Each structure stands twice: as C-alpha cells, then as structure tokens.
Amino acid sequence: MITLDNIEKIYRTDKIETVALHAISLNIREGEFISIMGPSGSGKSTLLNIMGLLDAPSGGTLKLAGSAVAAQGDRQLARIRNERLGFIFQTFHLIQDLSVVDNVEVPLLYRRMSGAERRTLALRALERVGLSARVHHFPGQLSGGQQQRVAIARAIVGSPKIVLADEPTGNLDSQMGDDIISILLDLNKAEKSTIVMVTHDPRMAEKTERTIRLFDGRQVN
C-alpha cells in the first residue's frame, strides 16, 4: 500500500544543511497498522508528512498502491490526499466556530456530492466514533477525547484507504488515549484501513502490528 525506497529529506539554508531523513526504505502492507517511534527530532513527523503528500522528499521514491507520486502535479496530489488519505493530528485542528457535524463534513466539500450526501456521511462517521449525541455541539463544548473523536470522524468520513495519525493520543490522559486507540484498532479490523501512527507512548505502540524506530533521521530496525 505504501512503499518508500531510499527516502531522503534535507533542509537547506544559505549556511546550514540539515538531514531530516536518510535512506529510509519501508513497505507497509494494505490493511496493516504500524507505529513509528523515536525521540523528538528523529524525523517521525517528517516521514509521516511525506507519506501524506504534505511534503516532498529530497530523494528516493514514494509509491501509494504501486503508483509513484513524484510525477503528479499539485492538483493531482490534492485529489489523492482528499480521496485516499485521512489525517489525524495531535492538536485536533478543528474549526472552533463550526459545529461538530460541519467540521466532519469539511473534507467532503471538495468532492462532487450534494449537501444531503455530505450530511449523511458525516453523521455516519460520528456514529462510528460514538458521538451521535454531540453533532450540533461546538469543539469548545467537548472534552479533549471527544474532540479527537471528531477529528477521527473527519479523517474517515471519505472512506480513505490510508489513515495517518500524528500523536493522536499525545494530548490525552491514559483512559482517553485507550479509547482513541480502540477506535483506530476497530477501524483497522473492520474497514481494513491501513494505519500509520506516530507515537511516543510504547504502550500504544505495543497495540500495533509492528513498530518502526527512527533515530537521527535513520531507521534503526
């Protein structure tokens, strides 16, 4: 599903060259749930952003479902992100002046469908994460765990094949974190979604099929 071959990421200024990723080669199978671990600054989020087409590698090849993405233009990349990828962030990134259901509908605004279709899909996604009773609330009226559930609903509303989660439990207490990882595990099992999760928490990583470890931009296992 996701293949990285000798991926490099280098940030350059006039005086400094910083190697964020070096020679990363990785194959993630369809329907697999993996975690990525490493200390701060090891390149975890950079790697996730490259997988999510939010950043381009300096070298190497990235393939999604067997197709190289390097030759795609900005419009094509945006379409792939919208239709095939779902994103979950540590800080939720919800729009505070939109209701829960309107937040979940946002990714669908870029697709050709009616308002009624968008609403049906959004309500279905919120039911999936156990928030049917909160659809007309606003983010500020929800707990952190509930806000992350909204973020998960938004990520899965368009039925993406790949879900990329960057520290999805990082801002939550252990109980809320367990609730979130349970939702992701159920999504992986029931929908066969491929999930890549960056985490600092070894307890969460243990629940995934395998763990990729990074150190100083290099893969160490």
N, C-alpha and C positions, 0 to 999 in steps of 0.2 A: 504493500500500500504506500509506504514512504521509504524511499531509498536515497541515502546520502553517500556519495562517493568522493572521498578525499576533500571534504569541505574545508575551506579556509575563510576566515574573516579578519581583515586587517583594517584598522582605523588609522588614517594618516593625517598629520598636520604638517606645517612647514618644517617643524623641528623634531617631531616625535612620531614614531611608528609603533602602534600597539597591536599585538597579535591577540585577538579575542578568541579565535578558534583555530586549531591546527590539525590538519589531516584527520578529520572526523569521517569515519565510514560506518554506516549503520543501516540495517534493514529492519523495518518494522512491518510485521505481517498484518494483513487485513484481519480486523477483529481482535487485535492484541491490545492489552492495557499495560503500558510501561511507565516507569517513573524515571526521572532524571534528577540526580543528586550531585552535590558538590558545594564547596564553600562559596561565600559571596565573591563575585568577581571571577568565577571559574568558567563562565560562558554559557550557563544554563539558559537564561532568558534570551541571549543572542541566538542560541541554537533553535529555541522554540520559535522565535520571530522569523528565522529563515525557513523553517518548516511551514510556517503560516503565511509565507509570502509577504510579510511585513517588512522584510529586509532582504537584500540580495547578497549572496556570498561573494567574496573576492576571488575565489577559485573553487574548482570542483563542480560536481553535478548533483542537482536535486531532481528526483523524479517522484511524481504522485501518480499512483495507479499505472506505473510503467511509462508515463509520458514525461519527458524533460520539460521543465517550465522556463528555462533560461531564454528561449526564443520568443516567449509570449510578451505582448505589449501590455501597457498599463491597463487598458480596458479589459483585456482577456484575463489578466491577473485578478482584477477586481471581481470579475464574474466568477472565477474559480473560488476566491475567498468567500463570496456570498453564497454560492450554491453547494460547495463541497466541504467547507471548513466551518467549525464553530469555535468560538473563543471564550474562555472564562479567565477573568483576571482576579488578582488578589484584592484589589480595591473596588470591585464590583462594576464601576463605570456606568452606573445607572443615571438617567436624566431625572433630576430631582423634581422638576415641575411637570413630569408626565406620570400618569397612573401606572400601576404595575402592568396591566394588560397592554397599555400603549408602549411601554418600554419593551415588552416582549415582541411586539409587532414590528419594531424598527427594522430588523434585517429584511423583513418581507416587503418593505416599501420599495425596494429595488427590484422587485420581481413583478411580472405581469400577472396580477391577480386582483380580484375585487376586494373591497373593504370587508365584505362579509366573509370571504375566504380567509383573509388575514386574521379576522377576529376568531373564527372557528379554530384555526391552527394555534393561535396564541392561547386560547382558553384550554385547548387540549394539552399544550405544553405545561401550563400552570397546574393543571390537574395531575399531570405526571409527577411534578415535584411537590405535590401536597399543598398547593396554595390557592385552591379554588375559592376559598373564603376571603381572599385578600386582593382580588383582581382590581378593585376600584380604590384601594389604598395607594398612598404615595410612598416612595422609598424611605422618606424620613419618619414614617409611621411604623416601620418594620425593624425587627432586630437584625443584627449582622448576619445571622444564619439565614433568616428569611430573605434578606437582600441577595445573598449568594444563591439561594434557590431561584430567585427571579433571574439572576444572571445565567444560571444553568438553563432555565426555560428559554431565555433569549438565544442561548447558544444552540439549542437543539430544535428550535421551532421550525427551521427549514429542513430538518432531517439530514444534517450533514453526515458524510461518511467518516469524517475525522474530527475529533474534538481535542483542542489544545488548551490545557489548563495550567496557568502560571500561578503557583502557590495558592490554589483555591481554598485551602483551609488556614492559610497563614495568619489571617486577622481574626480567627475564631477560637473560642475555647474548645477543650477536647471533646465535649459532648456534641457541640455544633459541628465540629470537624468530622466526627464519626458519622453524623447524619449526612453530611455532604459526600463523603467518600462512599457511603452506602448507595446514594443516588447514582453516583458515577459507576459503581460496580454493577448495579442493576441495569443501567443504560448499556454498558458493555455487554452484559449477558443477554439481555432481551432484544436489543436492537443490533447487536454485533458491531457496534461502533468501535472504531479504532481510537484509542485514547492515549495521549501523551501528556503526562503530568509532571511539572517541575515541583519539587518539594524539598524542604529542609528537614522534614519530620520522618525519621526512619520507621516509625510506627505506621505511617500512611504508606510509605514505600513498600513495606512488607506485604501489603494487601494487593499489590500489583503482580503481574506475571514475572516481570524481571526489572532490574534496576540498572540504568546506565550511569556511570560515575564519571564526572569531569573534574580535572584539577589543572589550573592554569591554562585553560583552553584546550586541553588534551584529554582524550578518552583513556581512562585508566583501567577499564575492564571490558 
